[in-house]
Each structure stands twice: as C-alpha cells, then as structure tokens.
Amino acid sequence: MERIPYLGQTILRWQVGTSCFLALPEKGARLMNWNATLGDGSVRDLIHWPEITSLDDFAKIRGGNPILFPFAGRSYDKGEEGFWRAADGARRPMPMHGYARQGDFRITRLDEGGFSALFVPDAAAKAAYPFDYEFIVSYRFEPNGLYVELELTNHGTTPIPWSAGHHFYFTMPWTSGLARKDYLIEVPATRTLRRNESGQLVAGPNPQSREPLDNPALLDTIFTGVRGHQFQVVERASGARLRFRTGFSNTTSQDAAVVTWTQDEKSPFYCIEPWMGPPNSPETKLGLHHVGGGQTQKFLVEIRHG
C-alpha cells in the first residue's frame, strides 16, 4: 500500500496481484478505481473514475463506489421527496442516498489488504438520523476481486432502521472497440420493480434471464428475490465476467435488491448497485432492516473478475 498526492489530497493505492485499487477512505469511504492487468500486459479498467481537475463537491463525482447510508435511493414521506418518518412519528430530512457518500470518515484499519473507516456524522446527519450508532465500511482487496462490508452497530436501546447500499460505477465498455450491446447482465430475480413519482413501488419490466446492457428497459430497474444472491455481467466476445455475491449477518436477506442505472447512452460507465432493499424503504417497509439495542448487522458484497 502506498500514498499518492492527488488534487490536493492524499489517496491510497494497493497493488494486490494483478489488481490495483485506489481509494480515499476519509471522504465517503470511497473506493475510486479498480483496474486489472491482463496476461498480455494490457490493463482492464473495471471501476470507473473520471478525469477531473478538482475534488470539490466530491459526493457528486460519477465514479468509484459511493456508499449509500442510511437509506439507498430516494426517501419520501407521504409523497414528498427528501423526508422520512421514523417510528417516533417525527418527520426528518433525508437526501437521496443519505449522508455517508458526502460525509467524513475516520480510518480505523489500514493494511496491505485494505481498510476500514468509521463514519463521522456532521450536525445535519445527526439531526436527520438521531441514533447512537457506529457505521463502518470495510474493504478487503484480492488479486481478482474485492469484498466490501457495511456494518451498523446500535449502542442505544431504540431499534435503528437502515437499508444501505452501493453505487458501483463500472467502466463500460471494458475493452476498446466494444459497446454496451456486447455485454450481458444476468440477474436471476423473481421480481422487478420501479419507483413512481410519489415514491411508491410499482411493477417493473419483465427482462429475459440475460439482457444486453444497451436495453433501455434496464434503466432504474430494481431486481429483487435474486436466487442464490448471485448475479453477473459477461462480455460476449471474451467470456470475461464480473461475478457478484451478496450476504447478510444478523438480519434476513429478504427483499435485497440490485439496481441498474446509467446517466445516458454515451456515459463511459454503467452502474450495478447491490442494495439491502428497494428505495424508500422507511415508508414502504420493503427491505427495511432494524438493528436492536446492543446488536450489529452487516451487509456484504463480493465482486470477482475473471
């Protein structure tokens, strides 16, 4: 692991076998980039990071893996976006994707295999999510993949609701000369959903078991009931793939979700996002988890390249 100056900050670089990982743990616990050197010496960029000149407004940079906490997606209260209602009946603000992606973190573990970072909520986050908790993001890097774990510990007595997630920006295409149509996504889901303008969940499209990533129907599709908690993206020509697996500790995996999204057809990235549940979980209760007093819950995502 080495430290590298970058746009006025110091980022961290790990070379683990043929994989290279770049991260800025103190800012949103953000993994910025993952690339792998192939057998012929060429480099395959897997997690996209854009060419930028400033780290201002870091949370809105479209790259890496923004952490979505305490709730992934948009939150609503009685049809009004940007709010949520807790069990105590109080209505509180909640921006899209929560507070962690724009928040500060403190490194608690740093070694040759990765890092752990503790969320340090600011005044706005404390007011919107007023619980006694610790939220930790942990990465473990390997030669052909990574593990990332979201861990929430309740130090109080009131159950804490959460439904966190990831917003991976994957480079698309991985290989020069190819296009989105040359990649297939396979999500063995039993149900697909969409979010309507009032935040309610409605029936989504009916995709095939293998869909090309240029299918516009995939935009903002929420896959749930994923059999085996595994899914993948395959490059048609080479057979190269990204394999995903999700898991939970001390809570049920019921209603876990995978969301597919991109900004437009020319974007150099495609987002495949494992979430603990669909958006607006505090209101719909679908995919909403509760951590009891003195308890810890974890959400694990494993990604393998090969």
N, C-alpha and C positions, 0 to 999 in steps of 0.2 A: 504494500500500500504506500502511495506517495501523495504528497501535497503539491498542488499546481495552482499558481496565480491565474485568476480568470475574471476579467472585467471588475477589478477592484475587490474581489472576494478570493478566498482560498477554497478550491474544490478538492475532492479526494478521488484518487484513481487506484483501482485494483486490477491487476493482471492475474487472472486465475486460469491457468492452462491457456487455451486458445481464446478465451473470452476476456474482454476489457469492459470495466464498469466505471462510470463517472457519477458522482453524487455530491450534493450539497446538503448534508443532514440537518444543519441548523435552520435552513429555510424550507419549511414544509416537509422535512424528512424526504426531500425529493431525490429519487434516482433520476439522473438526467439522460444517460445514454448507456446502451449495451451494444457492443459490436463483437463479432467473432471472426477470427482469421481462419480461412478455409485451407484445405490441403494444398491447393495450387498457389497459396500465398495471397490470394485476393481477400478483401475484407467485406463481410456482410454486415451492414448496419441493421440492427434489429429493433432497438428502441430509438425513436427519432428525437433529435434535439436540433432546433433551427439555428441558422446563422443569425446572431443578434449582436447588437452593439451596446446594450445596457441590460442590467438586471432589475431595473425599475419595474414596478408592477409585476413582480416575479410570479405571482399566483396565476396570472393570465397568459403566461408563456405556453404556447401549444407544443409541448414536448415532454419527454420523460414520463414519470408516473406520479401525477398529483394524488395526494391522499385525501379521500373524501370522508370527513368525520365532523359531527356525529351522525349525520344522515347524508346518504348519497342522493344526488339528483335534487329536484326542486321540492320544497315543502310548502304546504298550503294549510290555511285554517278557514274553513267554511268558504272555500273557493277563492280566497285571496292569497296570492303567492307571496312568499317571503316571511311566513309566520308558521309557528307550530303551537299546539296546545298540549301542555303536559298533564299528568294525572291530577295535579293540584288545581286544574281548571284555568291556570294562568296562560294568557296568550303572550308569546315571546317571539322576537325576531329570529329568523333562520335563513341566511343567504343560501343560494344554490350551492350544493356540495359542502355546506357547513363552514367551519373555521380553520381546519388544520392546514389546508393547502396554502393559505396565506399567513399561517402562523409561525411562530418561533418554536424551535425545538432545542433541547439540550442533549448532547451526546452522552450516553451512559455506557456504551460499549464500542470500542474501536479496535479492530484487529485485522489480521491478514485475510480473514474470511468474510468481513462485512462490518455492520454497525447496528447499534440500537440507539434510538433517540426518543426522548420524553417530551411530549407536548407541553408548552408553557403558555397557557391561555391568557390572553390580554383581558382588559376590563370588559370589552364587548362580548367576548366569548363566555366569560364568567356570568355576565348578566343573562345571556341567552340560554345558557346551559349550566344552571346553578347547582352543580353536584360536587361532591367530594370524591375525586377520582384521579387515577393516573392512566393516561393513554400513551402507549409505547408502540413505535414502529420498529420492527427488526428485519434486517436483510441478511441473508446468507448467500454468498456467491460461490458458484461452482463452475468447472470448466465448460459445461454445456447447458447451464441454466442458473436459475435463482429460486430462492424461497423468500417470501415476504410474509410477515406475520403482524397482524394488528391485535393488540392486547389491551383490554379495558378492565381495570380493577376498581371496584367500588369500596371506598374507605368509609362510607357512611352507612346508614341504615335504610334509606329510601331506595327502592329499586331504580336503577338507571336505564332508560331506554336508549337504544342505539341501533343503527343499521348502516354501517360504514361500507367503504368500497375503494376501488382503484380505478384510475383513468389512464391506462397504458396507451401511449401514442406509439404505435408500431410503424416503422418505416414501410412505405408501400409505394412502389414495389421493392422487394429486397434485391432483385437482380436487374442490372441495367438492360434496357430493351424490352422488358416485360411491362404489363399493365395490370390493373386490378382484376380484370377478367381472367387473368392467368392464375388466380388464387382462389381456393375454395375454403369456405368455413363449414365445419361440421359440428353442430351443437345438437345432441340428441335430446331435445327438450320435449316435454309433454304438453307445453302450453306456451303461447306467446301473447304479450300484452303491449299496449301503448298507453301513454298518459294523455288525457284530453286537457282542454284549456282550463278546466276548473280543478285539475289535479287528480281526478278520478281515473281508475284503471279500466280500460276497455279492451275488447278482443283485438289482438294484433293480426299480422298476416299469417299465412299458412305456408311457410317455406318448406322446400324439399330438404332431405337429410343432408345434402351437400349443395351449397349455394355459392355461386361466384360472388366475389366481393364488390363487383360493379352493379349488383342488383339494388336499385334504389329502394326497394321494399325493406331492405335491412336497416335503413336509417331510423334511429331511435326505436328499434325493436328491442323488447325486453323478453328474454328467454327464461322460463322458469321450469322447475321439475326436470332438471338436467340429469339424465340417467347416469349413474356411476360418478357423478360430479366431475366428469372429464369432457373436454372438447378440444378441438384443434383447428389450425389453419394449415393448408397444404399448398405448396407451389406445384402446379400441374406438371411442368416440364421436368423438374429435377426430383420431385417427390420430397424435397426438404419440407420440414414442418415445424410448427410451434405447437407443443402439447401442453395443455393446461389441466391442472387438477386443483380443486378447492376442498377445504376441510374446516371443521369447526371443533372447538373444545369447550365443553361445559354448556353447550346450547345445541338446539336442533338445527339441522341444515335445511329444514323445510322452507320453501319459498325463496331459497337463494336464487340469485339472478345473474344473467350475463347480458350486458347491453352492448349493442353495436352502433357506431356513430362515426361520421366524418364531417368535416366542415363543408366541403364541396367536392365535385368530381376531379378537381385538379390538385387537391391537397396532397402533400407528399407523405401523408400519414393516414392510418386507419386505426380507430380506437376500438379495442375489445376490452370490455370492462367487467371484471368479476365484482359483484356487489353482494352484500349479505341479504338483500331483499330489494324489491322494486322501489321506485321513487315514492315520496310522500307516505312513507311507512308510518309516521306518527298518527296520521289521520286515517289511512285505510287499514292499519294494523297488519298488513300483509308484509311479512319479512321483518317485522319489528321484534327485536330481542330485548330482554331485560336482565341486567346483572344485579343479583341480590346483594344485600349488605355483606361485606367481607368476602365477596366472591370475585372471580376473574373469569372472563370469557375471551376466546381467541378466534380469529378468522385467518386461515392460512391459504395462500395461493402459491402454487409451484408452477414454474414455466420451464420447459425443456426444449432445446433446439437440436435438430438433427435430421 
